[in-house]
Amino acid sequence: MRILLGILLICLTWSFDLSAQTPFYQSKQVNIRVGFNSGGSFDVWARIIAKHLEKHIPGNPVFIVQNMAGGGSVVAANYIYRVAKPDGLTLGMVSPGIYLQELAGQKEVQFEWFKYSWIGSSEESARVFYIRSEAPFKTLEDLRGAAPPVKCGSTGLGTGDFYFPRFLQETFGVKLAMVTGYQSSPEANLAIERGEILCRAGSVQAFFGTEPSRTWAKTGFVRALAQSGRKRYPNLPDVPTIWELMDKHKIGEADRQLAKILVLPDEIGRPFFGPPAMPADRLKILRDGFAKMLKDPEFVAETKKAGLDPSLTTGEQIGALGRELGAVSPELVTRMKRVLEN
């Protein structure tokens, strides 16, 4: 009897040890919900991450990209926050600009942005505002006299291609008519080619790294009029930044504070995250794997080939940006709401 009990104890101990040594993610599938249709820069990033991240996660899970477009990626953000289980098996990639909609108290928003479980961001970006070259506007200032207002396309109210042109309207008095509702960047770009709209704002990296804008930049089909970075992007040496334009036109401190809020999404870049309250050990596994992936030569080579510009912003750093937002004044929120209105 003692022998049988001893054998049973050994088997149980071996079973417990085996279970403890088995990585959580072994034989698992992880779904990445992307807030846009296929073909856009967020989708391109998600698919590259899905391809390379698995080898940096113990257990080598399979990552699957699932597109969930709508509301400038608010639909996907709501899903991750309200529906997805916080088990580390459902993750998201959405436009960081939608945090502005939360700050503005918009009813469509069903999330609290900085309560997500932040894994990291693969790219810090900047905005570029461009217009078809055939339009008779050579500088941003020329758009002050546009009559009728120039039609400018957007994929949604919470995206940079909406709020950056609206900021230019608010601060510099340019005459634009925002056309929303495009489901993806390729759809909005097609509208530019058809002449349905004349201008748009996108990330600098996507502008030079994806088609058709990469070709547009080479052929001169479009003309860049302004960019959002603190310094001029190397490929846009002749295009003024909004900070230079604000200095030139002696723009006041209130507008400069508004600019800081509105460019924050570009500092966040391409956020990769899970639902709130993910288990700390799984979040650490994902953060560590994500950081290792950003240094992987094969990953870097593929992103560079796609015209992307990989750079790591850690989950901890994204969380720190949230703590900085605690000081946003009601007056600034009121101004920001006006920028977000169509």
Steps between C-alpha positions, in 0.01 A plus 500: 500500500783735590669420170183587306460826692864583430456437129182709496679786679787488252257506205309793644822692569624430147164615359510823701860568394414437135202739524714767663762470227251522212486858368155655513511589131597155379251374236294817540356734235517873564261725307607854409197720435597785265269800492520546122447305180791324334754697302554797731810566707355358824406180319848475345658543843270243662580237239874548533473481879285187476764338282800576721376527859417132543866393502574738787219371724568183703279228356496657151126575471338573166397865449202564272400844369128578493378828352224681690446833328262772610496842662865569425581184705266580792307178428811288553605700805156454658516127428839457665385699803147363547484156341842336474613289795810632679679168452775619267349328197322799345705809424440819304650760270300822453555866430636670813311812394177353631609583853403857404143381455505353849644825639219687324236272654359375171220250550635248248802441721460211745856481626745679728809531285776474756344204681593262219785256562771668293753270335683766299512690174706409195529842341490863602352705221431854383224651286533640150224703335497476122290613204478412132766702319257615234314702764597871495635499857878508541514563877282439802430872518353490149218284633375788712340644188360175358148549363323267517679315783725219380364148558727296730446129562507305826446145626335617822470771764760347731770459239792725419371555149203677657623692801826625346324684214244626753784634713633683193153647452472604863847647535587639157157571352537279194178427313431127497187285473555168677358192326480208745388141467777340296554152642874484435798697380497326159137605454580861588805496273286374213267794562797735455592332172141536380494867598219438748716666765815708458686473828574271790725462803683177571804381688831597343610136515192374315528786249848390394467132580175381342328528166368703333638793701856377463464535124312829538796645691741392224288623209378820660133400477452656844667789681573498875410826674563435871635239741455446874843392623719712721760485223456474126493142381810422288287423192307826543780756542305783335170446682446715812397348831197627685736629769686711243170625361379591849818697559464670162141606566554576869243243613417520871558255784146358497547373144842363586353303791233368266772392258679307776182306575428428136850379409515266801342215299796519263734462796307184591520390137378144436365381837480126564297406806262266675185542709522662844617287793697240306696267731833666579707195404342477152535872443868475590547209258343703219696816585830313513428319174390822331823676602710207373309499172583868440870404505460193277699560176241312292218712644692823446586401143138423413369824649764702318412325174138602557611861549429496873719651771509271806572651840401369841276684741451274801169429668629675810579811296151508351356477850718794605350711220160433654611636835613820324148546361359541848566874485286575191283801585125519432564796271742297292255211482234744373732617223595143417131407469458773244788355298340156509166625369427448131 
